[in-house]
Amino acid sequence: MSNQTSKRLKQNAERIMQRWEERARDEVGASMHQDSLMLQNSLPKYLEQLVDELSTKIEKTPARIKTDKIESTRIGKQHGHERAGFADYSMTQL
């Protein structure tokens, strides 16, 4: 089942990013001052990592699991740092 989910996620990535942007604009006021590329900047990386994580075709060795965890944390921190650099975002919105 995970591989099916991984495949569907990959096939629908563009639509997911569009819906995510719509929701961000509805729920986070500061996002109204950013263009699509800025809002979606780390989302493609996150989705790609999620696709890999759900895939049953990638061998999950202990080293791979550790690397994936580090990369996931790095992507999340990068996204937060980018948002924190904009004066429009409050702590709640971050």
N, C-alpha and C positions, 0 to 999 in steps of 0.2 A: 504494500500500500504506500509506503514512503516514496518509492520511486515514481509512482503515479502522481503523487502530490508534488514531488519535485518537478516532474515534467509539466504539469499544469501551471505551476508557479512560474516556470521559465517562459511558457507560452503566453502567459497573461501579464508579464512584467510591466509592459508599457501601460496597460489599463490600470494595473495596481498603482503605478506611480501617479497617473492622472487622478485617480480617486483619492489617493493620499494627499495630493496637492489641494484638491477641492476641500477636503476635510480640514487640512491645516489652515487654509484661508478662512474657513467658516469659524474655526475654534480658537485660532491664535491671531489676535489683531495685528501683531508686529509683522506677520508674514505678508500682509498686504503691501508692504514696501519693498518686497523682493520679487525678482523675476523667477520664472520656472526653473531655470538652471541652478540658481542659488538655493532654492528650496529643496530641490531634488538631489543636490550635490553628492551626498553619501548614500542615498537610498539605493541606487543601482548596485553599489558595492555590497550593501547589506543583503539585498535580494539574492545576489549571486552567491554569497556565502550561505544563505539559507537554502538555496537550491542544492548546493553541494552537501550541506549537512543532512538534508532529507534524502539524498540519493543513496540507494543501496549499492550502486556501482563503484563507489569510492570506498576503499578499504580504510577502516577506522582504527589505525594503529595508535598506541599510546602517544607517539610523537605527533601524529596528525591531530589527535584530540587536543593536545596541549597547544599546538600551533594555531588551531582554529579558535580556541578560547582567547588566546592573546590577540589574534586579529579582530575578533568580535569586540573585544574591549577597546582596541585601538580605534576602530570605526566609530563606536559610540562616543568615545572621548573627542575624536576629531569633530564629530557633528556638534557636540556640546560647545566645544571651544569656538567653532565658527559662529554659532548663534550668540554666544556670550560676547563676542566682539562687536555686536550691533547694539547700539544704544536703545533701539526700539524694543528690545526684548526685556521683560521683567524676569525676576527669579522664578515666578510661578510659570511663566510661559516657557522658560528653559526646561 
